[in-house]
Structure formats: structure tokens, C-alpha cells
Amino acid sequence: MHTVPKPDIRPANPNFSSGPCAKRPNWSVAALSNALTGRSHRSKPGKDRLQKAIDLTRSVLQVPETHLIGIVPASDTGAVEMALWSMLGARGVDMLAWESFGSGWVSDVIKQLKLDDVRTFEADYGKLPDLAQTDFDRDVVFTWNGTTSGVRVPDAGFIPADRKGLTICDATSAAFAQKLDFNKLDVVTFSWQKALGGEAAHGMIILGPRAVERLESYTPSWPLPKIFRMTKGGKLIDGIFKGETINTPSMLCVEDYIDALEWSLSAGGLDGLIARADANFAAISRFVEKTPWIGFLAEDPRTRSNTSVCLAITDPVISALDQKGQDAFAKIMAAMLDREGIAHDIGGYRDAPPGLRIWCGATVETADVEALMPWIDWAFSTQKAAIKI
């Protein structure tokens, strides 16, 4: 086969990891110079910085004033678990899953919470389950954007305004790149590192009025660890949503998140961030359209993520290999690009079908995505020429 020569143009930033994601353009450690290190997060200046992070989150994400925003421990995982352990059990629950993280929430609800009335609607990687089967008289838990499959819900049209149950949405790779309909979402969670390239360990939880009502009217039958508790004496602990975090946050990480949010406003706010992610996805889409050996893992164009873009190798020769062979081929391609300093951490998720996963969120520059595409073609042709079939 014809081998593609090495391209001349290299991405200026080779960081395409899906989490932690690339830092915002022109970031440096100097952005953290005003971090409130050595001070208590409970001091007035500490609370002020945490409150600023909350206020900026509301501004950038266009969160309505009816919703509360809190900073919580343990990243998006901690935020989702807080919601599941604190709110589920009052009604039956429908669990929607089409990739590994959604499947993890299914496992937690069934095996850890051991709820009796649980329905699961799951789909293979690349597809969505039939959303029309969902009963919104029940609580519903779903991921907006499947980080490990590159499949997202196209919009919130499947959620009725007059629902009786709660909607609990893991939006960790959708926030800041996709439009979230907060009027349809009672609980929204995400993490700093998968949204805007922030540092790890901190999550966000956004509660609508119906979620607050559930917290204040329902007490689960199981004990809640301290870091999951959002109520005291049947009333919401409102300090959580005013910068009084449950456990000690890193003020360096807080400063970094504030920096990313301020950059977001300078980039045009939410509309600007969405446009940047869409432009990055479009660069990959143009490459896929003209390249016969590759395709999107997400089958329906309406469900293709503009952040965690998952690609499948469709070349018939490689597709004829067994699973182990296909997986090895994709891993070698990713390793070649990593060694060249072209793209770091773009291998497909370990539980996903063999392929590549490229982060295209707003902190990535479109010029870097465009520069990466010919290198992917080079890696494929070079590796295919090297194997003996």
C-alpha cells in the first residue's frame, strides 16, 4: 500500500486528552500567582474566591437564578454519587446508559444502593437507547455526553416539562461545549478537568427547585457519608452553594478554574465556547469524509459529540483482524503519534471498541486539530504497511 509521508506541520499543542483536557490557550503557571495559598478556605477571602467561581459558572453556563450551584469533592464522580445517594429511592428510577460511565451509574444504583424498582435502558457503543421508552413519572439518570463513546443526546426534547420524577444528568463532557436545558434538568454535574482543562479533584453540582424539594422532603433509608450530605435537620445546607465547601478545596485549583472561566467570557461566553468546539469537530468531520479507512463511532450524525470525538478504523483489512489485533493496531497508532509529540493520550477508552478518541472542547485550537489529521493518516498508512496479513 502507499505510505503517507510525514506531514510538515505539527500541532502547536499536542494535548488532546479527554480528561484532564488541554489548558486554555496561552495558559501558564503565572495564571495561578494570585491563588489564596496558605489561607483557610473558610476565611472571608477564601469564601469570596469560591463564591466568585460559583458566580462565574452561572454567568458562563447561563444557569438560571432558580438553580443553586455548589462546589463538591471528588470530581464529577463525587457530584453524581451525592445526587444518587441523597435523592434516589423516593420513586422508581430509569437508568439510561450507552458507554462506560453511564454503565457505572447503573451498577452503583443496582449493586450498591440496591433499589428495588430500577429499569435500565442500555445501548452499545456508538448508539443511543430508545429514549422514548423513558418514563418521566419516575426519576431518570443519564449522561448528556458519553465521554467514552462520543455519543450525546441531541437535545432535551425527550424530557417533558411536566415530569413528576427528577432528571439527574451527568454533563461532565458536555458542559461548556453543548447547550444544556436547565429547565429540563433537575440535577446537573460536571468536573473542572473535563470541561475547561481545570485541575482535578473538584466537581460541580447544580440543583433546580425540584431537586431541592426532594432533598428537603425525602430521607433515604441508608446512611449517608458526610461528604454526601446536602441537608441538616430536613433543610438544605445552603452554605454549600455560597462557597462553604464540604471539605477542603485546593485554592490553587480554584484559582485555575476562575482563570478558565474568565477566559471563557473573553472567548464569547457559552456561545463562543460552543462555536470553538463545533469548529474543532468540523475539522475532524472534513477529514473523515475524505478518508476511506476511518469513521465516527457514533452512528447517527445528530448524536455525535463535539468534545470527546471517538473514531473507528473501518478499513476492511484491519476490520478483518480479531479483537486483539484491532485493539493492538489502534494502540500502536496512538503510541506513534505520542512518540512524535504530535498527540498525547488519544487512544480509545479501555472498554470501548478499538479506535481513537480526540478531545475537541473549547480549550483546543482548531488549527491544532487540522494539523493533527494528516498525522493520523500517516500513522495509519505506516502501521498498515508494516503488518503482514
C-alpha positions in Angstrom: 0.0 0.0 0.0 1.0 3.6 -0.5 2.6 5.1 2.6 1.7 8.7 3.5 4.9 10.8 4.1 5.3 12.6 7.4 3.5 15.9 7.3 5.4 19.1 7.7 3.0 21.0 10.0 2.8 19.9 13.7 0.1 20.9 16.2 1.4 23.7 18.4 -0.2 22.0 21.4 -0.2 18.1 21.3 -2.6 17.8 24.3 -5.8 16.1 23.1 -6.6 14.1 26.2 -10.3 13.7 27.1 -9.6 14.4 30.8 -7.8 16.2 32.1 -8.2 18.3 29.0 -5.9 20.9 27.4 -5.5 24.1 29.3 -7.0 27.2 27.8 -4.8 28.9 25.1 -1.7 30.7 26.3 -2.1 29.3 29.8 0.9 29.4 32.1 1.6 28.8 35.8 1.6 32.6 36.2 -2.2 32.4 36.0 -2.1 31.0 39.5 0.0 33.7 41.0 -2.9 35.2 42.9 -4.1 31.9 44.4 -5.0 32.2 48.1 -2.4 29.6 49.2 -1.6 29.4 52.9 -5.0 30.7 53.8 -8.1 29.0 55.1 -10.8 28.4 52.5 -13.2 29.4 55.3 -11.7 32.8 55.7 -13.6 35.7 54.1 -11.1 36.0 51.2 -11.3 32.2 50.7 -15.1 32.2 50.6 -15.0 35.1 48.3 -12.9 33.2 45.8 -15.1 30.2 46.0 -18.2 32.4 45.5 -16.5 34.0 42.5 -16.0 30.6 41.0 -19.7 29.9 41.5 -20.8 33.2 40.1 -18.7 32.9 37.0 -20.0 29.4 36.5 -23.5 30.8 36.5 -22.6 33.5 34.1 -20.7 31.3 31.5 -23.2 28.4 31.6 -26.2 30.7 31.7 -27.6 28.9 34.7 -31.0 30.4 35.8 -31.3 32.1 39.2 -33.7 29.4 40.2 -30.9 26.9 40.3 -28.2 26.5 43.0 -24.5 25.8 42.2 -22.2 24.1 44.6 -18.5 23.0 44.6 -18.2 19.5 45.9 -15.4 16.9 46.5 -14.3 14.0 44.3 -14.8 15.5 40.8 -17.8 14.6 38.7 -17.9 11.2 40.3 -18.5 12.7 43.7 -21.1 15.1 42.4 -23.1 12.3 40.7 -22.8 10.0 43.7 -24.1 12.8 46.0 -27.2 13.1 43.9 -27.8 9.3 43.6 -27.3 8.5 47.3 -29.2 11.6 48.5 -32.2 11.6 46.2 -33.0 8.2 44.7 -35.4 5.8 46.4 -38.4 8.1 46.6 -39.7 6.8 43.2 -38.8 4.2 40.7 -35.8 5.1 38.6 -35.0 4.7 34.9 -31.3 4.4 34.2 -30.0 5.3 30.7 -26.5 4.2 29.6 -24.6 3.9 26.3 -21.0 3.9 27.5 -18.8 3.1 30.5 -19.6 6.0 32.8 -23.3 5.6 32.4 -23.0 1.9 33.0 -21.1 2.7 36.2 -24.1 4.6 37.5 -26.3 1.7 36.6 -24.1 -0.6 38.6 -24.0 1.7 41.6 -27.8 2.0 41.7 -28.4 -1.7 41.4 -25.5 -3.2 43.3 -24.7 -0.5 45.9 -28.0 1.3 46.6 -29.8 -2.0 45.8 -33.0 -0.2 44.8 -36.0 -2.5 44.1 -37.6 -0.5 41.3 -35.0 0.1 38.7 -35.4 -0.1 34.9 -32.3 0.0 32.7 -32.1 1.1 29.0 -28.7 0.5 27.6 -27.2 0.6 24.1 -23.9 -0.5 22.6 -21.1 1.9 22.0 -22.0 4.2 19.1 -25.7 4.2 19.7 -28.3 5.7 22.0 -31.0 3.6 23.7 -34.6 4.3 22.7 -35.2 7.5 24.7 -38.9 7.2 24.1 -39.1 4.3 26.5 -38.2 6.5 29.4 -40.9 7.1 32.0 -40.6 10.6 33.5 -43.1 9.9 36.2 -40.0 8.1 37.6 -36.6 9.5 38.3 -34.3 9.4 35.3 -30.4 9.2 35.4 -28.4 9.7 32.2 -25.2 11.2 30.8 -25.7 14.0 28.4 -22.5 13.3 26.5 -21.0 9.8 26.6 -17.3 10.6 27.1 -16.0 7.2 26.1 -18.3 6.6 23.1 -18.6 10.1 21.6 -22.4 9.8 21.7 -24.6 12.5 23.1 -28.3 13.3 23.3 -29.1 15.8 20.6 -31.1 18.0 22.8 -33.5 17.9 25.8 -36.6 17.4 23.7 -37.2 13.9 25.0 -37.7 15.3 28.6 -41.3 16.6 29.3 -41.7 19.9 31.1 -44.5 18.3 33.3 -42.4 15.4 34.5 -43.1 14.1 38.1 -39.7 12.5 38.6 -36.3 14.1 38.8 -33.8 14.2 35.9 -30.2 13.7 37.1 -27.8 14.5 34.4 -24.0 13.7 34.3 -22.9 16.5 32.0 -19.2 16.4 32.6 -18.0 16.4 28.9 -21.0 18.4 27.7 -20.7 21.5 30.0 -19.1 24.5 28.3 -19.4 23.0 24.8 -23.1 22.0 24.4 -26.3 23.8 25.3 -27.8 22.3 28.5 -31.5 23.0 29.0 -31.6 23.7 32.8 -35.4 23.9 32.8 -35.4 20.2 31.9 -32.6 19.2 34.2 -33.1 19.0 38.0 -29.6 17.9 38.8 -26.5 18.7 36.6 -23.0 17.6 37.5 -19.6 18.1 35.8 -15.9 18.3 36.7 -13.4 21.1 36.2 -10.8 18.9 34.4 -13.1 17.6 31.7 -14.8 20.9 31.0 -12.2 23.6 30.7 -8.9 21.9 31.4 -9.0 22.7 35.1 -7.1 20.7 37.7 -8.5 17.5 39.2 -10.5 16.5 42.3 -13.3 19.1 42.3 -16.8 18.7 40.9 -19.9 20.9 40.5 -23.5 20.1 41.3 -26.3 22.3 40.1 -29.7 21.8 41.7 -33.0 23.0 40.4 -36.0 23.8 42.6 -37.5 20.3 42.3 -34.2 18.7 43.4 -34.1 21.0 46.4 -37.7 20.0 47.2 -36.7 16.3 47.1 -33.8 16.8 49.4 -36.0 18.6 52.0 -38.9 16.2 51.8 -37.2 12.8 51.5 -34.8 11.0 53.7 -33.1 7.9 52.3 -33.3 4.7 54.3 -29.5 4.2 54.1 -26.8 6.2 56.0 -25.1 9.0 54.1 -21.4 9.7 54.4 -20.6 13.3 55.5 -19.3 14.3 52.1 -22.7 13.3 50.5 -24.9 15.3 52.9 -26.6 18.3 51.5 -29.2 18.7 54.2 -29.3 19.1 58.0 -32.5 18.8 60.0 -34.5 18.4 56.9 -33.3 21.7 55.4 -30.8 22.3 52.6 -27.3 23.3 53.8 -27.2 26.5 51.8 -23.6 27.3 52.6 -22.5 24.6 50.1 -23.9 26.9 47.4 -22.3 30.0 48.8 -18.7 29.0 48.8 -18.7 26.9 52.0 -17.4 23.6 50.6 -17.9 20.3 52.4 -14.2 19.5 52.6 -11.0 21.5 52.0 -10.6 22.5 48.3 -7.3 23.3 46.7 -7.1 27.1 46.3 -4.7 26.6 43.5 -7.3 24.6 41.7 -9.9 27.2 42.5 -7.8 29.9 41.0 -7.2 27.8 37.9 -10.9 27.3 37.4 -11.6 31.0 37.9 -8.9 31.7 35.3 -10.5 29.3 32.8 -14.0 30.9 33.4 -12.6 34.4 32.9 -11.0 33.2 29.6 -14.4 31.7 28.7 -16.0 35.1 29.0 -13.3 36.7 26.8 -13.9 33.9 24.2 -17.5 34.9 23.8 -19.1 33.1 26.7 -21.1 30.0 26.2 -21.9 30.7 22.5 -18.2 31.3 21.9 -17.2 28.1 23.6 -19.8 26.1 21.7 -18.6 27.6 18.4 -15.0 26.7 19.2 -15.9 23.1 19.9 -18.1 22.9 16.8 -15.2 24.2 14.7 -12.9 21.5 16.1 -15.4 18.8 15.4 -15.9 20.2 11.9 -12.2 19.8 11.2 -12.3 16.1 12.1 -15.5 15.7 10.1 -13.9 17.0 7.0 -11.1 14.5 7.4 -13.4 11.6 8.0 -15.5 12.5 4.9 -12.5 12.3 2.6 -10.7 9.4 4.3 -12.0 5.9 3.5 -10.4 4.0 6.3 -11.9 5.9 9.2 -15.4 6.7 10.6 -17.2 8.0 13.6 -18.1 5.6 16.4 -21.4 7.5 16.8 -23.6 6.2 14.0 -26.2 9.0 13.9 -24.8 12.4 13.0 -27.2 14.1 15.3 -25.7 12.2 18.3 -22.0 12.9 17.6 -20.2 14.6 20.3 -18.3 17.8 19.6 -16.0 17.3 22.6 -14.9 13.6 23.1 -14.8 12.6 19.4 -14.5 8.9 19.0 -13.2 7.4 15.7 -13.3 3.8 14.5 -11.0 2.2 12.0 -13.2 1.0 9.2 -10.6 -0.3 6.8 -11.7 -3.8 5.7 -8.2 -5.3 6.2 -7.9 -4.1 9.8 -11.6 -4.8 10.5 -10.9 -8.4 9.5 -8.4 -8.8 12.3 -9.7 -10.3 15.6 -10.5 -8.0 18.5 -7.0 -8.3 19.9 -5.4 -7.4 16.6 -7.7 -4.4 16.0 -7.0 -3.2 19.5 -3.2 -3.6 19.1 -3.4 -1.7 15.8 -5.2 1.3 17.3 -2.9 1.4 20.3 0.2 1.3 18.1 -1.2 4.3 16.0 -1.8 6.2 19.2 1.7 5.4 20.5 3.3 6.5 17.3 1.7 9.9 17.5 2.6 10.2 21.2 6.3 9.4 20.5 6.3 12.0 17.7 5.0 14.6 20.1 2.0 15.1 17.8 -0.9 13.9 20.0 -0.9 12.7 23.6 -3.5 10.4 25.1 -5.8 9.8 22.1 -6.2 6.1 22.4 -9.8 4.9 22.7 -11.1 4.2 26.2 -10.2 0.7 27.5 -13.7 -0.6 27.5 -14.7 1.0 24.1 -14.2 -0.6 20.7 -10.7 -0.1 19.2 -10.1 3.3 17.8 -9.0 6.9 18.7 -10.6 9.5 20.9 -9.7 13.1 20.4 -10.8 15.9 22.7 -12.2 18.8 20.8 -13.6 21.0 23.6 -13.3 24.8 23.6 -9.7 25.0 25.0 -8.4 23.2 21.9 -7.3 25.3 19.0 -8.9 24.4 15.6 -5.5 24.9 13.9 -4.1 22.1 16.1 -6.9 19.7 15.2 -6.4 20.5 11.5 -2.7 19.9 11.8 -3.3 16.6 13.6 -5.4 15.0 10.9 -2.7 14.3 8.3 -0.5 12.8 11.0 -3.3 10.3 11.8 -3.3 9.4 8.2 0.4 8.9 8.3 0.3 6.7 11.4 -2.4 4.5 9.8 -0.6 4.0 6.5 2.7 3.4 8.1 1.4 0.8 10.5 -0.8 -0.9 7.9 2.3 -1.2 5.6 4.3 -2.7 8.5 1.9 -5.6 9.3 1.8 -8.9 7.5 -1.7 -10.2 6.8 
